[in-house]
Amino acid sequence: MQRPLPIQPTVVLLKEGTDTSQGKGQLFTLGPRGMDKLIVNDRGEAQITNDGATILKLLDIIHPAARTLVDIARAQDAEVGDGTTSVVLLAAQLLKEVKGYIEEDVSPHIIMKGFRQAAQLCIDRIEEIQTTVDRSDPEKFHSLLLKCASTSMSSKLIHSEKPFFSKMVVDAVLSLDQDDLDESLIGVKKIPGGGMQDSLLIRGVSFKKTFTYAGAEQQPKSFANPLILSLNVELELKAEKDNAEVRVDAVADYQAIVDAEWEIIYRKLQEIEKTGAKVVLSKLPIGDLATQWFADRDIFCAGRVVAADLRRVVQAVGGSIQSTTSDMGREHLGTCGRFEERQIECPKAKTCTMILRGGAEQFIEEVERSLHDAVMVVKRAVKNGEVVAGGGAIEMDLSAYIRKHALSIPGKLQLVQIAFAKALEIIPRQICDNAGLDSTDILNKLRMKHARGEKWVGVDVDGPEGVRDNMEAFVWEPSLIKTNAISSAVEAACLIVSVDETVRNPQSEQSNPGPRAPPGAAQRALRGRGRGGIPRR
């Protein structure tokens, strides 16, 4: 008698009611032909993206094991910036390949050991074959960075403008302090309207014009080599009712309080003028009195400057943010080459600003995400300088290397490492599927060429053959992306494999109303209110 097939449990990843019926899309947005996803949240806000980390962050994933994959995508995005889709795809495929072994009661410890050994072999292999670019030749190094940025943008919405944005990203990263490479000092300002080619890079700090009071139009709009004062001080008169309650017996007392307030703000303004600053920027509001006062003395002021922008101003021009106007000296002020109402420029500034233009707001946001990935890739390339070929080439080489090594070891570890080698092939396979190519035919060609020792042959989505030498085609990626993705994917897979049972407590998932009151508490609380609210004695 044939045994009945076991009933497979339903695995729920997203919340009940999530609609994915509109359109038959690709499962993964990987490769230069990966499609975009339109994600609408419960408030009706729409975002268009194909960035793996962004998609997983926007989805309300409720499955506890799937949240682990979200975490590794976020870690990959924070650490390297690119490869977020690859790391999730690889981790999922590793689990899929060993599912049969787990159902056949192979010990999870053997699977984890095989995975970790294979991951270490991959990292050693990458370090063995990676190409190091000589930094002593500035032109070659600049060309390397351009190619890394261009490869990162191949799968993005801005792939049609790769040369334009690649140059912008490389120039932005090279304008930073090369010892620190703090990407937060690259500001991004989004201005709807115009086309992508209207975007520009400013070597310095740029921020949108702040809210201004009457008198701002009388202030000078341009300075050469001005002193700049950055404040965290409010220069505005506040109504008395907003701050304190003051009881007075005579009108003269009230007038004395008002006079004291005016004296305080005038003293602050005079202390600022004594410093010699011609540009005053503050995180807090600068009121109409102070604005007119500065205008009469040919001083430019701007209040309510965003904290991140003010920090970049200080980084660019020098000085420090002051929380008081007392005891300010020249060392607290900064200076720049030229100041205009629209922008601050300084040739020695270790910061810059990208001004992005475009039609729809969602489009500009996706451009910003794409450029962030490219900036992180170029940053890692500047720090390390080691690259490998992309387009599935390095994955195919690692797969052949692991498969060959697995045949030299006995026992169940051999099966686990062969499964690992097969899982690595999901990257070129998915690139082929997304591009509409015959993945079986392309992978057979890749296996044949890698068996001959052609280690940099990968997928070509444009050519008639479907394969090419991606190192010669300048499809380059920093090797750190691959090593970090493999390590993160293996750790996530091992974490999920090590779990043998999931226990869920429905009560803990409900909103906690707090501890219940003891019996009779309500009666005792109301007792004594029967006689007009007067408590009993």
Secondary structure, DSSP 8 states (H G I E B T S, - for coil): -------------B-TT----SS---S---STT---EEEE-TTS-EEEE--HHHHHHHS-B--HHHHHHHHHHHHHHHHTSS-HHHHHHHHHHHHHHHHHHHHTT--HHHHHHHHHHHHHHHHHHHHHH-EE--TTSHHHHHHHHHHHHHHHHTTSTTGGGHHHHHHHHHHHHHTS-TTT--GGGEEEEEEEBS-GGG-EEESEE--------TTGGGS--EEES-EEEEE---BS---HHHH-----SSHHHHHHHHHHHHHHHHHHHHHHHHTT-SEEEESS-B-HHHHHHHHHTT-EEE-S--HHHHHHHHHHH---EES-STT--GGG-EE-SEEESS-EE-TT-S-EEEEEEESSHHHHHHHHHHHHHHHHHHHHHHHH-EEEETTTHHHHHHHHHHHHHHTTS-SHHHHHHHHHHHHHTHHHHHHHHHHT--HHHHHHHHHHHHHTT-TTEEE-SSSSSSEEETTTTT-EEEHHHHHHHHHHHHHHHHHHHT-------HHHHS--------TTHHHHHHTT-TTTT----
